[in-house]
């Protein structure tokens, strides 16, 4: 009998609590409708021809203060940016996207809001558009997960539909995009979107740094990564030993080896090839700059001259910066145990019809650029 009374009392108590909860919820004000997202505000570049939209997804938390130690910085059209984001690099990434075509940009943004949302924790995304066109519009968040083979499948689908940069109808501002991507880190590895860093590069480079050193032992040094082309359809090599095997079989070769051997020759590929195996990443040797070298390298994020944004489309964009780095007094140290690879061989005749005209225009600009360096670095004995 006592037990029945206790159970009955508990039932009355639970019913009273449920009634009080119902009355409390009814008394709460109705939820506010979600605020419409403000469209991002762009900033005109120095020429006034392009508009830059910084951090369109917001800056990740780890970038708010000193920033990460090493960031992969890259640029490209939406499809090429998608290919870079789907690559093996697992660290922080800063990407400057040239938002043409607009449909590709909208799809990339939707992918990053859907199946690739996890990338946003290590990604800074900036967008560059022609100033004369309509402003950037962010797509609405997807209502349901997109089922396209997950994140990598969605990125690969966008990359496969990417039109060539020379067919976009707007001059491709490669150096502006490089400067935009060059953000927020102690060191930056700047590569084009179709260039892939070797696995383990980030971890090996961070081991190379001495966090206890007051004065870095490699001050004003650029860490050069030997660059190679790998035959289309083959995966990027995962080690120097694998790369050397591909090189010996004719399935890999130094970057621009048939188009412009002088553009990569100062790296001294024969010397690099003959180095004895090393268990870890190391600085192997230093090389002097020679015209027209355009190396890929890891550089300090601060104190490095920016790319000259007057160079558009094809020709002399990276060469001009390497030239200025030499005049400014930087050293070039070649790394062993790491490299970068380009997907596919660069062959004569594989370029668009306007390449020679663009090359001629940029060659004239480069001559003027070299004269300007003499005025900018009057105290330097170096010339390029």
Buried (B, 14 or more C-beta within 10 A) or exposed (E): EEEEEEEEEEEEEEEEEEEEEEEEEEEEEEEEEEEEEEEBEBEEBEEEBBBBBBBBBEBBEEBEEEBBBBBBBBBBBBBBBBBBBBBEBEBBBBBBBBBBBBEBBBBBBBBBBBBBBEBBEBBBBBBBBBBEEEEBEBBEEEEEEBEBEEBBBBBBBBBEBBBEBBEBEBBBBBBBBBBBBBBBBBBBBBBBBBBBBBBBBBBBBBEBBEEEEEEEEBEBBBBBBBBBBBBEEEEBBEBBEBBBEBBEEEBBBBBBBEBBEEBBBBBBBEEBBEBEEEEEBBBBBEBEBEBBBBBBBBBBBEEBBEBBBBBBBBBBBBBBBBBBBBBBEBBBBBBBBBBBBBBBBBEEEEBEEEBEEBBEBBEEBBEEBBEEBEEEBEEEEBEB
